Amino acid sequence: MKEYEKEYYFEVKESLKTKINLISDILDYNLVNLNLDINGQKEYAAQLLNSLKFEQNRSNYFFVYEILDFKGGDNFAKMLVNPNRPDLKGELISSNEEDINGKKFREEFLKNIINSGESYTTYSYKKPNSDGFIEKLSYFKLYSKFNWVIAVGIYTDDIENELNLRKNE
Protein backbone atom coordinates (compact mmCIF):
# COMPACT_ATOMS: atom_id res chain seq x y z
CA MET A 1 0.00 0.00 0.00
CA LYS A 2 2.88 2.39 0.73
CA GLU A 3 4.22 1.85 -2.78
CA TYR A 4 0.75 2.34 -4.23
CA GLU A 5 0.35 5.59 -2.28
CA LYS A 6 3.73 6.82 -3.54
CA GLU A 7 2.75 5.98 -7.14
CA TYR A 8 -0.60 7.68 -6.73
CA TYR A 9 1.02 10.91 -5.49
CA PHE A 10 3.39 10.73 -8.48
CA GLU A 11 0.36 10.40 -10.81
CA VAL A 12 -1.30 13.38 -9.15
CA LYS A 13 1.82 15.49 -9.61
CA GLU A 14 2.08 14.48 -13.27
CA SER A 15 -1.61 15.30 -13.76
CA LEU A 16 -1.12 18.80 -12.33
CA LYS A 17 1.87 19.37 -14.63
CA THR A 18 -0.09 18.09 -17.64
CA LYS A 19 -2.92 20.52 -16.92
CA ILE A 20 -0.56 23.49 -16.81
CA ASN A 21 1.26 22.40 -19.97
CA LEU A 22 -2.08 21.97 -21.76
CA ILE A 23 -3.23 25.43 -20.64
CA SER A 24 0.07 26.94 -21.80
CA ASP A 25 -0.34 25.31 -25.20
CA ILE A 26 -3.95 26.53 -25.49
CA LEU A 27 -2.91 30.06 -24.55
CA ASP A 28 -0.03 30.03 -27.02
CA TYR A 29 -2.30 28.83 -29.83
CA ASN A 30 -5.18 31.20 -29.09
CA LEU A 31 -2.99 34.26 -28.52
CA VAL A 32 -1.23 33.75 -31.86
CA ASN A 33 -4.57 33.49 -33.65
CA LEU A 34 -6.34 36.38 -31.91
CA ASN A 35 -5.65 39.83 -33.21
CA LEU A 36 -5.07 41.45 -29.81
CA ASP A 37 -2.44 43.76 -28.40
CA ILE A 38 -0.47 42.58 -25.35
CA ASN A 39 -3.00 43.99 -22.86
CA GLY A 40 -5.87 42.34 -24.75
CA GLN A 41 -3.96 39.06 -24.74
CA LYS A 42 -3.44 39.27 -20.98
CA GLU A 43 -7.09 40.11 -20.36
CA TYR A 44 -8.25 37.23 -22.57
CA ALA A 45 -5.86 34.78 -20.86
CA ALA A 46 -6.90 35.87 -17.35
CA GLN A 47 -10.61 35.53 -18.20
CA LEU A 48 -10.06 32.10 -19.70
CA LEU A 49 -8.08 30.85 -16.69
CA ASN A 50 -10.59 32.30 -14.23
CA SER A 51 -13.46 30.43 -15.90
CA LEU A 52 -11.86 26.98 -16.16
CA LYS A 53 -12.87 24.27 -13.74
CA PHE A 54 -11.98 20.59 -13.78
CA GLU A 55 -12.57 17.38 -11.89
CA GLN A 56 -16.10 17.95 -10.68
CA ASN A 57 -16.74 17.72 -6.92
CA ARG A 58 -13.15 18.65 -6.20
CA SER A 59 -11.65 21.94 -5.10
CA ASN A 60 -9.32 22.37 -8.07
CA TYR A 61 -8.79 25.62 -9.91
CA PHE A 62 -6.10 27.56 -11.76
CA PHE A 63 -4.48 30.61 -10.23
CA VAL A 64 -2.09 33.15 -11.69
CA TYR A 65 0.53 35.53 -10.33
CA GLU A 66 2.05 38.30 -12.42
CA ILE A 67 5.66 38.48 -11.24
CA LEU A 68 6.76 42.07 -10.69
CA ASP A 69 10.07 41.34 -8.94
CA PHE A 70 11.85 38.00 -9.27
CA LYS A 71 13.91 38.88 -6.18
CA GLY A 72 10.76 38.46 -4.09
CA GLY A 73 9.68 40.72 -1.27
CA ASP A 74 6.53 42.40 -0.12
CA ASN A 75 5.18 43.32 -3.57
CA PHE A 76 6.85 40.66 -5.69
CA ALA A 77 3.66 39.76 -7.58
CA LYS A 78 0.10 40.70 -8.34
CA MET A 79 -2.65 38.09 -8.02
CA LEU A 80 -4.48 37.98 -11.35
CA VAL A 81 -6.61 34.84 -11.05
CA ASN A 82 -7.79 32.94 -7.98
CA PRO A 83 -11.42 31.74 -8.06
CA ASN A 84 -11.06 30.58 -4.44
CA ARG A 85 -9.95 34.02 -3.27
CA PRO A 86 -11.59 36.70 -5.45
CA ASP A 87 -10.69 39.19 -2.71
CA LEU A 88 -7.04 38.88 -3.79
CA LYS A 89 -7.63 39.67 -7.49
CA GLY A 90 -5.46 42.63 -8.43
CA GLU A 91 -3.79 42.70 -5.01
CA LEU A 92 -0.04 42.86 -4.50
CA ILE A 93 1.31 39.69 -2.91
CA SER A 94 4.31 39.16 -0.62
CA SER A 95 6.73 36.28 -0.87
CA ASN A 96 7.35 36.81 2.86
CA GLU A 97 3.81 35.81 3.81
CA GLU A 98 3.58 32.57 5.76
CA ASP A 99 0.88 29.92 5.75
CA ILE A 100 -0.68 28.90 9.07
CA ASN A 101 2.26 26.56 9.70
CA GLY A 102 4.86 29.29 9.19
CA LYS A 103 5.93 28.20 5.70
CA LYS A 104 6.86 30.90 3.17
CA PHE A 105 5.43 28.93 0.28
CA ARG A 106 5.56 31.78 -2.23
CA GLU A 107 9.23 32.31 -1.48
CA GLU A 108 9.78 28.59 -2.05
CA PHE A 109 7.99 28.41 -5.39
CA LEU A 110 9.67 31.64 -6.57
CA LYS A 111 13.14 30.20 -5.89
CA ASN A 112 12.24 27.07 -7.83
CA ILE A 113 10.77 29.15 -10.70
CA ILE A 114 14.01 31.11 -10.91
CA ASN A 115 16.11 27.91 -10.90
CA SER A 116 14.05 25.66 -13.18
CA GLY A 117 10.93 27.49 -14.40
CA GLU A 118 8.63 25.27 -12.33
CA SER A 119 7.87 24.17 -8.79
CA TYR A 120 5.92 21.60 -6.83
CA THR A 121 5.10 23.19 -3.48
CA THR A 122 3.06 21.92 -0.54
CA TYR A 123 1.49 24.42 1.87
CA SER A 124 -1.68 25.09 3.86
CA TYR A 125 -4.39 27.17 2.21
CA LYS A 126 -8.07 27.90 2.67
CA LYS A 127 -10.15 25.27 0.93
CA PRO A 128 -13.24 26.43 -1.00
CA ASN A 129 -16.53 25.80 0.81
CA SER A 130 -14.63 25.18 4.03
CA ASP A 131 -13.71 27.22 7.06
CA GLY A 132 -10.41 25.45 7.47
CA PHE A 133 -6.95 25.55 6.04
CA ILE A 134 -5.87 22.28 4.49
CA GLU A 135 -2.59 21.15 3.02
CA LYS A 136 -2.42 21.68 -0.70
CA LEU A 137 -0.02 20.39 -3.35
CA SER A 138 0.42 22.85 -6.22
CA TYR A 139 2.38 22.93 -9.43
CA PHE A 140 3.67 26.36 -10.50
CA LYS A 141 5.10 27.10 -13.94
CA LEU A 142 6.51 30.26 -15.46
CA TYR A 143 4.61 31.56 -18.49
CA SER A 144 7.46 33.80 -19.63
CA LYS A 145 5.54 35.62 -22.36
CA PHE A 146 3.75 37.65 -19.65
CA ASN A 147 6.03 37.08 -16.62
CA TRP A 148 3.16 35.07 -15.16
CA VAL A 149 3.29 32.06 -12.94
CA ILE A 150 0.34 29.83 -13.75
CA ALA A 151 -0.50 27.28 -11.10
CA VAL A 152 -2.93 24.54 -10.23
CA GLY A 153 -3.25 22.54 -7.07
CA ILE A 154 -5.11 19.84 -5.26
CA TYR A 155 -5.93 19.67 -1.59
CA THR A 156 -4.31 16.65 -0.01
CA ASP A 157 -7.51 15.63 1.77
CA ASP A 158 -9.00 15.02 -1.71
CA ILE A 159 -5.99 12.84 -2.53
CA GLU A 160 -6.31 10.97 0.77
CA ASN A 161 -10.05 10.44 0.25
CA GLU A 162 -9.37 8.93 -3.16
CA LEU A 163 -6.61 6.75 -1.74
CA ASN A 164 -8.95 5.51 1.01
CA LEU A 165 -11.58 4.60 -1.57
CA ARG A 166 -9.01 2.67 -3.57
CA LYS A 167 -7.64 0.97 -0.45
CA ASN A 168 -11.12 -0.21 0.43
CA GLU A 169 -11.54 -1.64 -3.05
Accessible surface in RSA format (square Angstrom, percent):
REM  Atomic radii and reference values for relative SASA: ProtOr
REM  Chains: A
REM  Algorithm: Lee & Richards
REM  Probe-radius: 1.40
REM  Slices: 20
REM RES _ NUM      All-atoms   Total-Side   Main-Chain    Non-polar    All polar
REM                ABS   REL    ABS   REL    ABS   REL    ABS   REL    ABS   REL
RES MET A   1   128.74  66.7  89.07  58.9  39.66  94.4  58.69  49.9  70.04  92.8
RES LYS A   2   166.94  81.4 160.27  98.3   6.67  15.9 115.09 103.6  51.85  55.2
RES GLU A   3   104.83  60.2 100.63  76.1   4.20  10.0  53.56 103.6  51.27  41.9
RES TYR A   4    77.70  36.3  73.95  42.1   3.75   9.8  69.60  52.3   8.10  10.0
RES GLU A   5    40.60  23.3  40.60  30.7   0.00   0.0   4.06   7.9  36.54  29.8
RES LYS A   6   144.41  70.4 135.19  82.9   9.21  21.9  89.81  80.8  54.60  58.2
RES GLU A   7    86.92  49.9  84.62  64.0   2.30   5.5  28.48  55.1  58.44  47.7
RES TYR A   8    17.65   8.2  16.61   9.4   1.04   2.7   7.14   5.4  10.51  13.0
RES TYR A   9    55.97  26.1  55.97  31.8   0.00   0.0  47.74  35.9   8.23  10.1
RES PHE A  10   126.39  63.2 124.22  76.9   2.18   5.7 125.68  76.2   0.71   2.0
RES GLU A  11    97.14  55.8  91.06  68.9   6.08  14.5  39.20  75.8  57.94  47.3
RES VAL A  12    14.33   9.4  11.49  10.4   2.83   6.8  14.23  12.4   0.10   0.3
RES LYS A  13    70.17  34.2  70.17  43.1   0.00   0.0  18.27  16.4  51.90  55.3
RES GLU A  14    71.65  41.1  71.42  54.0   0.24   0.6  22.93  44.3  48.73  39.8
RES SER A  15    40.87  34.5  33.08  44.1   7.79  17.9  30.36  64.7  10.51  14.7
RES LEU A  16     5.29   2.9   5.29   3.8   0.00   0.0   5.29   3.7   0.00   0.0
RES LYS A  17    61.29  29.9  61.29  37.6   0.00   0.0  22.15  19.9  39.14  41.7
RES THR A  18    83.56  59.4  81.01  82.1   2.56   6.1  59.62  80.1  23.95  36.2
RES LYS A  19    39.21  19.1  37.35  22.9   1.86   4.4  24.08  21.7  15.13  16.1
RES ILE A  20     0.42   0.2   0.42   0.3   0.00   0.0   0.42   0.3   0.00   0.0
RES ASN A  21    48.79  33.6  47.85  46.2   0.95   2.3  22.32  53.7  26.48  25.6
RES LEU A  22   103.82  57.8 100.82  72.1   2.99   7.5 103.01  72.3   0.81   2.2
RES ILE A  23     8.33   4.7   8.33   6.2   0.00   0.0   8.33   6.0   0.00   0.0
RES SER A  24    14.90  12.6  14.90  19.9   0.00   0.0  11.58  24.7   3.33   4.7
RES ASP A  25    90.29  63.2  84.86  84.5   5.43  12.9  24.41  57.4  65.89  65.7
RES ILE A  26    65.86  37.5  62.65  46.7   3.21   7.7  65.84  47.4   0.02   0.1
RES LEU A  27     0.00   0.0   0.00   0.0   0.00   0.0   0.00   0.0   0.00   0.0
RES ASP A  28    64.97  45.5  62.79  62.5   2.18   5.1  26.43  62.2  38.54  38.4
RES TYR A  29   151.65  70.8 144.93  82.5   6.72  17.5 106.79  80.2  44.86  55.3
RES ASN A  30    36.38  25.1  35.06  33.9   1.32   3.2   4.43  10.7  31.95  30.9
RES LEU A  31     2.99   1.7   0.00   0.0   2.99   7.5   0.00   0.0   2.99   8.1
RES VAL A  32   118.69  78.1  89.70  81.2  28.99  69.8  96.06  83.5  22.62  61.4
RES ASN A  33    93.26  64.3  59.45  57.5  33.81  81.4  27.71  66.7  65.55  63.4
RES LEU A  34    68.59  38.2  59.80  42.8   8.79  22.1  61.77  43.4   6.82  18.3
RES ASN A  35   158.76 109.5 127.52 123.2  31.24  75.2  39.52  95.1 119.25 115.3
RES LEU A  36    73.31  40.8  55.58  39.8  17.73  44.6  61.03  42.9  12.28  33.0
RES ASP A  37   101.37  71.0  82.20  81.8  19.17  45.3  47.18 111.0  54.19  54.0
RES ILE A  38    86.76  49.4  81.40  60.6   5.36  12.9  81.77  58.9   4.99  13.5
RES ASN A  39   104.88  72.3 100.40  97.0   4.48  10.8  27.09  65.2  77.78  75.2
RES GLY A  40    19.94  24.6   0.00   N/A  19.94  24.6  17.13  47.0   2.81   6.3
RES GLN A  41    23.97  13.4  23.97  17.5   0.00   0.0   0.00   0.0  23.97  18.2
RES LYS A  42    56.60  27.6  55.99  34.4   0.60   1.4  23.44  21.1  33.16  35.3
RES GLU A  43   109.87  63.1 101.99  77.2   7.88  18.8  34.95  67.6  74.92  61.2
RES TYR A  44    61.28  28.6  57.76  32.9   3.52   9.2  48.94  36.8  12.34  15.2
RES ALA A  45     0.00   0.0   0.00   0.0   0.00   0.0   0.00   0.0   0.00   0.0
RES ALA A  46    19.82  18.2  19.03  29.4   0.79   1.8  19.40  27.3   0.42   1.1
RES GLN A  47   112.80  63.1 104.64  76.5   8.16  19.4  42.46  90.4  70.34  53.4
RES LEU A  48    41.04  22.9  35.69  25.5   5.35  13.4  40.35  28.3   0.69   1.9
RES LEU A  49     0.00   0.0   0.00   0.0   0.00   0.0   0.00   0.0   0.00   0.0
RES ASN A  50    61.54  42.4  57.72  55.8   3.83   9.2   6.77  16.3  54.77  52.9
RES SER A  51    76.68  64.8  50.84  67.9  25.84  59.5  46.58  99.2  30.10  42.2
RES LEU A  52    50.87  28.3  49.98  35.8   0.89   2.2  50.87  35.7   0.00   0.0
RES LYS A  53   144.57  70.5 116.77  71.6  27.81  66.2 102.09  91.9  42.49  45.3
RES PHE A  54    40.61  20.3  25.99  16.1  14.62  38.0  36.20  21.9   4.41  12.6
RES GLU A  55    71.36  41.0  50.34  38.1  21.02  50.1  40.46  78.3  30.90  25.2
RES GLN A  56   168.19  94.1 139.43 101.9  28.77  68.5  50.80 108.1 117.39  89.0
RES ASN A  57   153.01 105.5 106.72 103.1  46.29 111.5  41.47  99.8 111.53 107.8
RES ARG A  58    73.32  30.8  48.32  24.6  25.01  59.5   9.60  13.1  63.73  38.6
RES SER A  59    18.21  15.4  12.09  16.1   6.12  14.1   6.12  13.0  12.09  16.9
RES ASN A  60     8.12   5.6   1.28   1.2   6.84  16.5   0.03   0.1   8.09   7.8
RES TYR A  61     8.86   4.1   8.58   4.9   0.28   0.7   8.24   6.2   0.62   0.8
RES PHE A  62     8.45   4.2   8.42   5.2   0.03   0.1   8.42   5.1   0.03   0.1
RES PHE A  63     7.54   3.8   7.54   4.7   0.00   0.0   7.54   4.6   0.00   0.0
RES VAL A  64     0.00   0.0   0.00   0.0   0.00   0.0   0.00   0.0   0.00   0.0
RES TYR A  65     3.60   1.7   3.60   2.0   0.00   0.0   0.00   0.0   3.60   4.4
RES GLU A  66    32.05  18.4  32.05  24.2   0.00   0.0   1.04   2.0  31.01  25.3
RES ILE A  67     5.86   3.3   0.00   0.0   5.86  14.1   0.00   0.0   5.86  15.9
RES LEU A  68    92.22  51.4  55.19  39.5  37.03  93.1  60.18  42.3  32.04  86.2
RES ASP A  69    53.25  37.3  48.58  48.4   4.67  11.0  18.48  43.5  34.78  34.7
RES PHE A  70    67.00  33.5  61.86  38.3   5.15  13.4  62.15  37.7   4.86  13.9
RES LYS A  71   189.14  92.3 151.34  92.9  37.80  90.0 102.12  91.9  87.01  92.7
RES GLY A  72    12.65  15.6   0.00   N/A  12.65  15.6   3.44   9.4   9.21  20.6
RES GLY A  73    25.05  30.9   0.00   N/A  25.05  30.9  22.02  60.4   3.03   6.8
RES ASP A  74    95.87  67.2  85.40  85.0  10.47  24.8  26.54  62.5  69.33  69.1
RES ASN A  75    85.70  59.1  74.50  72.0  11.20  27.0  17.11  41.2  68.59  66.3
RES PHE A  76     0.35   0.2   0.00   0.0   0.35   0.9   0.24   0.1   0.11   0.3
RES ALA A  77     0.00   0.0   0.00   0.0   0.00   0.0   0.00   0.0   0.00   0.0
RES LYS A  78    69.68  34.0  69.68  42.8   0.00   0.0  15.14  13.6  54.54  58.1
RES MET A  79     0.55   0.3   0.55   0.4   0.00   0.0   0.55   0.5   0.00   0.0
RES LEU A  80    30.39  16.9  28.09  20.1   2.29   5.8  28.90  20.3   1.49   4.0
RES VAL A  81     1.97   1.3   1.10   1.0   0.87   2.1   1.97   1.7   0.00   0.0
RES ASN A  82     7.17   4.9   3.05   2.9   4.13   9.9   0.22   0.5   6.95   6.7
RES PRO A  83    41.02  29.9  14.30  13.0  26.72  97.1  21.42  17.7  19.60 121.8
RES ASN A  84    23.64  16.3   3.41   3.3  20.23  48.7   5.94  14.3  17.69  17.1
RES ARG A  85    60.98  25.6  60.62  30.9   0.35   0.8   6.56   9.0  54.42  33.0
RES PRO A  86    97.38  71.0  83.39  76.0  13.99  50.9  85.83  70.9  11.55  71.8
RES ASP A  87    92.30  64.7  64.25  63.9  28.06  66.3  53.41 125.7  38.89  38.8
RES LEU A  88    29.34  16.3  29.34  21.0   0.00   0.0  29.34  20.6   0.00   0.0
RES LYS A  89   133.67  65.2 116.12  71.3  17.54  41.8  66.03  59.4  67.63  72.0
RES GLY A  90    41.74  51.5   0.00   N/A  41.74  51.5  22.70  62.3  19.04  42.6
RES GLU A  91    90.11  51.7  88.17  66.7   1.94   4.6  11.89  23.0  78.22  63.9
RES LEU A  92    90.67  50.5  67.00  47.9  23.67  59.5  67.00  47.1  23.67  63.7
RES ILE A  93     6.97   4.0   5.21   3.9   1.76   4.3   6.97   5.0   0.00   0.0
RES SER A  94    21.99  18.6  19.58  26.1   2.41   5.5  18.14  38.6   3.85   5.4
RES SER A  95     3.29   2.8   3.29   4.4   0.00   0.0   0.32   0.7   2.97   4.2
RES ASN A  96    63.14  43.5  55.12  53.3   8.02  19.3  19.77  47.6  43.37  41.9
RES GLU A  97    90.23  51.8  80.09  60.6  10.14  24.1  32.39  62.7  57.84  47.2
RES GLU A  98    93.71  53.8  72.59  54.9  21.12  50.3  14.98  29.0  78.73  64.3
RES ASP A  99    16.33  11.4   1.80   1.8  14.54  34.4   8.89  20.9   7.44   7.4
RES ILE A 100   112.05  63.8  73.34  54.6  38.71  93.3  82.19  59.2  29.86  81.0
RES ASN A 101   111.07  76.6  74.38  71.9  36.68  88.3  29.88  71.9  81.19  78.5
RES GLY A 102    40.27  49.7   0.00   N/A  40.27  49.7  19.26  52.9  21.01  47.0
RES LYS A 103    69.37  33.8  62.57  38.4   6.80  16.2  48.02  43.2  21.35  22.7
RES LYS A 104    76.75  37.4  68.75  42.2   8.00  19.0  27.21  24.5  49.54  52.8
RES PHE A 105     5.40   2.7   5.40   3.3   0.00   0.0   5.40   3.3   0.00   0.0
RES ARG A 106     3.13   1.3   3.13   1.6   0.00   0.0   0.00   0.0   3.13   1.9
RES GLU A 107    54.95  31.5  54.54  41.3   0.41   1.0  11.61  22.5  43.34  35.4
RES GLU A 108    57.74  33.2  52.97  40.1   4.77  11.4  28.67  55.5  29.07  23.7
RES PHE A 109     0.00   0.0   0.00   0.0   0.00   0.0   0.00   0.0   0.00   0.0
RES LEU A 110     6.90   3.8   6.90   4.9   0.00   0.0   6.90   4.8   0.00   0.0
RES LYS A 111   120.05  58.6 118.13  72.5   1.92   4.6  74.25  66.8  45.80  48.8
RES ASN A 112    49.30  34.0  48.52  46.9   0.78   1.9   6.04  14.5  43.26  41.8
RES ILE A 113     4.47   2.5   0.41   0.3   4.06   9.8   0.41   0.3   4.06  11.0
RES ILE A 114    98.20  55.9  67.80  50.5  30.40  73.3  73.82  53.2  24.38  66.2
RES ASN A 115   123.38  85.1  87.11  84.2  36.27  87.3  26.88  64.7  96.50  93.3
RES SER A 116    79.10  66.8  43.58  58.2  35.51  81.8  47.40 100.9  31.70  44.4
RES GLY A 117    21.28  26.2   0.00   N/A  21.28  26.2  17.71  48.6   3.56   8.0
RES GLU A 118    52.00  29.9  50.38  38.1   1.61   3.8  12.31  23.8  39.69  32.4
RES SER A 119     4.67   3.9   0.00   0.0   4.67  10.8   4.67   9.9   0.00   0.0
RES TYR A 120    61.64  28.8  42.63  24.3  19.01  49.5  42.54  32.0  19.10  23.5
RES THR A 121     1.40   1.0   0.00   0.0   1.40   3.3   1.40   1.9   0.00   0.0
RES THR A 122    44.58  31.7  41.20  41.8   3.38   8.1  24.05  32.3  20.53  31.0
RES TYR A 123     7.87   3.7   3.43   2.0   4.44  11.6   4.87   3.7   3.01   3.7
RES SER A 124     8.77   7.4   6.43   8.6   2.34   5.4   0.00   0.0   8.77  12.3
RES TYR A 125    20.23   9.4  20.23  11.5   0.00   0.0  19.64  14.8   0.59   0.7
RES LYS A 126    67.25  32.8  67.03  41.1   0.22   0.5  50.50  45.5  16.75  17.8
RES LYS A 127    24.71  12.1  24.71  15.2   0.00   0.0  11.92  10.7  12.80  13.6
RES PRO A 128    31.44  22.9  24.82  22.6   6.62  24.1  27.52  22.7   3.93  24.4
RES ASN A 129   162.53 112.1 112.33 108.5  50.20 120.9  43.49 104.7 119.04 115.1
RES SER A 130    34.34  29.0  22.04  29.4  12.30  28.3  19.89  42.4  14.45  20.2
RES ASP A 131   146.95 102.9 119.92 119.4  27.03  63.9  39.49  92.9 107.46 107.2
RES GLY A 132    31.53  38.9   0.00   N/A  31.53  38.9  28.98  79.5   2.55   5.7
RES PHE A 133    98.55  49.3  73.96  45.8  24.59  64.0  73.96  44.8  24.59  70.4
RES ILE A 134    44.78  25.5  40.26  30.0   4.52  10.9  44.78  32.2   0.00   0.0
RES GLU A 135    86.61  49.7  81.48  61.6   5.13  12.2  16.01  31.0  70.60  57.6
RES LYS A 136     1.88   0.9   1.88   1.2   0.00   0.0   0.28   0.2   1.60   1.7
RES LEU A 137    12.10   6.7  12.10   8.7   0.00   0.0  12.10   8.5   0.00   0.0
RES SER A 138     0.00   0.0   0.00   0.0   0.00   0.0   0.00   0.0   0.00   0.0
RES TYR A 139     0.13   0.1   0.13   0.1   0.00   0.0   0.00   0.0   0.13   0.2
RES PHE A 140     0.03   0.0   0.03   0.0   0.00   0.0   0.03   0.0   0.00   0.0
RES LYS A 141    62.13  30.3  61.57  37.8   0.56   1.3  30.92  27.8  31.20  33.2
RES LEU A 142    49.18  27.4  35.52  25.4  13.66  34.3  35.59  25.0  13.58  36.5
RES TYR A 143    14.06   6.6  12.28   7.0   1.78   4.6  14.06  10.6   0.00   0.0
RES SER A 144    82.61  69.8  65.28  87.1  17.33  39.9  29.83  63.5  52.78  73.9
RES LYS A 145    97.32  47.5  64.22  39.4  33.10  78.8  59.09  53.2  38.23  40.7
RES PHE A 146     7.03   3.5   0.02   0.0   7.01  18.2   4.50   2.7   2.54   7.3
RES ASN A 147    68.16  47.0  67.39  65.1   0.76   1.8   6.68  16.1  61.47  59.4
RES TRP A 148     1.64   0.7   1.64   0.8   0.00   0.0   1.51   0.8   0.13   0.2
RES VAL A 149     0.00   0.0   0.00   0.0   0.00   0.0   0.00   0.0   0.00   0.0
RES ILE A 150     0.84   0.5   0.84   0.6   0.00   0.0   0.84   0.6   0.00   0.0
RES ALA A 151     0.00   0.0   0.00   0.0   0.00   0.0   0.00   0.0   0.00   0.0
RES VAL A 152     0.00   0.0   0.00   0.0   0.00   0.0   0.00   0.0   0.00   0.0
RES GLY A 153     0.26   0.3   0.00   N/A   0.26   0.3   0.00   0.0   0.26   0.6
RES ILE A 154     7.44   4.2   7.44   5.5   0.00   0.0   7.44   5.4   0.00   0.0
RES TYR A 155     0.00   0.0   0.00   0.0   0.00   0.0   0.00   0.0   0.00   0.0
RES THR A 156    18.07  12.9  17.84  18.1   0.23   0.6   8.61  11.6   9.47  14.3
RES ASP A 157    43.76  30.7  39.89  39.7   3.86   9.1  29.06  68.4  14.70  14.7
RES ASP A 158    14.76  10.3  12.51  12.5   2.25   5.3   1.32   3.1  13.45  13.4
RES ILE A 159     0.36   0.2   0.09   0.1   0.28   0.7   0.36   0.3   0.00   0.0
RES GLU A 160    62.15  35.7  62.15  47.0   0.00   0.0  35.79  69.2  26.36  21.5
RES ASN A 161    85.48  58.9  82.78  80.0   2.70   6.5  23.15  55.7  62.32  60.2
RES GLU A 162    39.63  22.8  38.51  29.1   1.12   2.7   4.24   8.2  35.40  28.9
RES LEU A 163     0.00   0.0   0.00   0.0   0.00   0.0   0.00   0.0   0.00   0.0
RES ASN A 164    72.11  49.7  71.36  69.0   0.75   1.8  20.16  48.5  51.95  50.2
RES LEU A 165   107.02  59.6 105.65  75.6   1.37   3.5 105.68  74.2   1.34   3.6
RES ARG A 166    91.60  38.5  78.64  40.1  12.96  30.9  15.23  20.8  76.37  46.3
RES LYS A 167    83.62  40.8  57.91  35.5  25.72  61.2  29.90  26.9  53.72  57.2
RES ASN A 168   129.19  89.1  93.30  90.2  35.90  86.4  30.44  73.3  98.76  95.5
RES GLU A 169   175.23 100.6 109.98  83.2  65.25 155.3  63.53 122.9 111.70  91.2
END  Absolute sums over single chains surface
CHAIN  1 A     9224.4       7623.7       1600.8       4667.2       4557.3
END  Absolute sums over all chains
TOTAL          9224.4       7623.7       1600.8       4667.2       4557.3
